[in-house]
Every structure is written in structure tokens, then in C-alpha cells.
Amino acid sequence: MHDRFIRLRFLFLITHLLLLLMILIFKKETIVKENGTIFLNIKYREVHAENLQDELNEISNRLDGK
């Protein structure tokens, strides 16, 4: 149970660090919260919170040069 908690906390931390990295890389303009859903306006493109994992994978691939 303790190991699982540590793993979940680590994933939580990594996810938020990647989100911050994404915001810094794409020079975030605004964060808009509508009806409990967070949208990031990044270079005039809205990234929906549900698609965040796909966006993070895309950024990771860009950083890796793929």
C-alpha cells in the first residue's frame, strides 16, 4: 500500500511538471476555466484537459526529435 501511494504521488508530480514544462515551452497566453474544465490557450490552440496526455506525448516526441 505504501509503495502504491509513493508511485501515485510520483506520477502526480511528473504529470504536473510536464504540464508546467508544456506551458513554458509554448508560451502560454491564458488559462481559462469554464464549468470546471480547464483550457490552455497555447499559440491560439486550445488544449482540452482530457486530451492532455496526448499533448504531453506529442511534446515529448518533439523534444526527442521524432
Residue pairs with C-beta under 8 A, 6 or more apart in sequence:
15 56
18 56
18 59
18 60
19 52
19 56
21 59
22 40
22 42
22 55
22 56
22 59
23 40
23 42
25 59
26 42
26 43
27 42
27 43
28 40
28 41
28 42
29 41
29 42
30 41
31 38
31 39
31 40
31 41
32 38
32 39
32 41
33 39
37 48
37 49
38 49
39 46
39 47
39 48
39 49
40 46
40 47
47 55
